[in-house]
Amino acid sequence: MRHPRRRRFRSRRPVALSLLVWAGLAWVGPVRGQANAPADPSAPTTQALKSLTVEQLMDVEVTSVSKSPEKLSEAASAIQVVTAADIQQSAATSIPEALRLASNLEVAQIDSRQWAITARGFNNVFADKMLVLIDGRTVYTPLYAGVYWDVQDTMLADLDRIEVISGPGATQWGANAVNGVINITTKSAEDTQGGLFVAEAGSSLLYSGEARYGGELAPGVYYRIYGKYSDRGDSDVPNGDESASDAWHIGQGGFRLDWDAAQGNHVTVQGDTYDGAVTTGGLSDVRMNGANLLTRWSHPLAENSDFQLQIYYDRTYRLIPDSFGETLDTYDVDFQYRLPVGRANAVVWGTGYRLQDDNITNTPSQAFLPPHIGLNSFNLFGQDKIALIPDRLHLTVGTKLEHVYFTGWELEPSGRLAWTPDNIETIWTAVSRAVRTPSRIDTDLYSPATPPYRIAGGPDVSSEELVAYELGYRIQVTPQLAFSLASYYNDYEDLRGLQPLDPPAAYPVQISSGLEGYSTGAELTADWRLTGWWRLHGGYTEMRVHSQAQPGSPDRSSSRSIASDPNHQASLRSLWNLTADWDLDATARYVAPIAYQDVPGYTELDLRLAWRFAPGWEVSLNGQNLLQKDHAEFNPPNSRRDIPRSVYGKTSWHY
């Protein structure tokens, strides 16, 4: 339930004070920088990525497609990699903003803190067909099937890469990896030695501070600890000067320990904790906090053979006044074994178990019944990459067999064929099945909390099913120029909808699986390193999405309710190292109208000007959404928020 809106203006005092602090740091920087501070040990890796040719970037190894290392240029999937250097040379201040750098994603900001992010259609506030992982830990919530992006607040300087798959990845990653996978990986503790301080202040990002320190406890045992805090301003109410009263703040801290033990063993232990709040314009704020702890052990057995055991615990809490409160505890165990079989087969298999203990505090406006539930799932996974013609033709076949709480056993097979006729081209095709399993909002939601209900959960809701057909082509025209094209046809059944319980009356309605649909489209990307100091990256997507009631279904949901996607979007990014000490980076993007939500199309521009004025020091001036005072990106007019133009300054010091 929305609180009555009250007029609220942004305070400029914190911005002014923070800008003074930022300017002061820039002033004293040269003095501190003369103390022969060593460079951040992670800097050489980032600088090396900046100077790589496009050919070398295409040879970067990825693991998200097959759960085994393989060259990006040879992967039989539509995958893009956002590197640490890409993020560093952008105006991004958060993970969702960094995801705009992957042109195969739909990224729409809803308000000051909420985002709708998916690939290949059917985007919505609950983008339930995109699986997101951070260091192997899933951040996909079983309550409504989606991601709370406001609490994914890892330090951007700690990110090693973001691998983005557009298209199903269920065979490798399991249920809910339907339209894609976002696999976020942070740097090892060994790569983040020394200290790092970052200060930011501006208009939308009012102020932010980050601190990190890494060291070596013993030979081969590295650690880092970090903490950060940020305060962000309101989005705008459309067609007026009034703010939306949705400012928010969050603090997060954590650690990571990496141990290179004897005989090639590697152990990682890491954890995070956070706490934040969002103003609502009412009497009470939205509150969110949580913590996680993860341990991973990797053990090599022979060349191209190893196993990995990962265990993690994750606790999240969120209170939305007059709506619900949730405490979710997740316990997860995952085992993977990789081994060659003969000379032509590379086999990967594994198993996993997850228990999610979900406890809801209900309110009169809505209820999840029962309020407390234990959700468990178990899976078996197997895959074989077969060299039909060594170094030229590979067939990858596999499946995941998964038992989930609401629907029982689910089978998610795939077959991928990659042909590399020469050293510069790859042609690939794939057929896959994936499922989006029901969430609690599908089966357990009742509104209001007591009868008579207007909305009721569907006890017979089934998994949404996808069969995807893909065809792709990559070519390395020169060491400085590469193109990639991926096309697809996605066929969906049993999509979530609403059916009336007492027709022809509009209410009450029950959540059902009465819709079907499809999406079809193509994704084109290009990388061009014009010179050693100037690189361009361009992307274009064309897509059509349709949904309708399945034959015989009484479902009355329209395509307006589940498909909120632009038919096309384009982006162009320029990374320009003006000199050894100056960078000028720009990202322009165009997003077509979202017809079903009456969201107009828009064009925007982000800029970053950075100066490394002393050893270990960098200052930058950054602008986001510079072409308009504000603009809308998502939601119908009655619930829409406008995203304002934003300018902020940033200072970082590493030693």
RAVEN-V792433 format. One line per field, one symbol per residue. burial: 1 if it has 24 or more other ideal C-beta (glycine too) atoms within 12 Angstrom, else 0. A space follows every 50 residues. Layout:
burial: ???
This chain:
burial: 00000000010001100110110011001001100000111110110011 01111111010111111101111111111111111111111111111111 11111111111111111111111111111111111111111111111111 11111111111111111111111111111111111111111111111111 11111111111111000000011111111111111111000011111111 11111111100000011111111111111110000111111111111100 00000111111111111111101111111111111111100000111111 11110101111110011110001011111111111110000011111111 11111110011111111111000011111111111111111111111010 00111111001111111111111111000011111111111111111111 10000000111111111111111111111000001111111111111111 00001110101111111111111111100000111111111101011010 01011111111111011111111111000111111000011111111111 11111
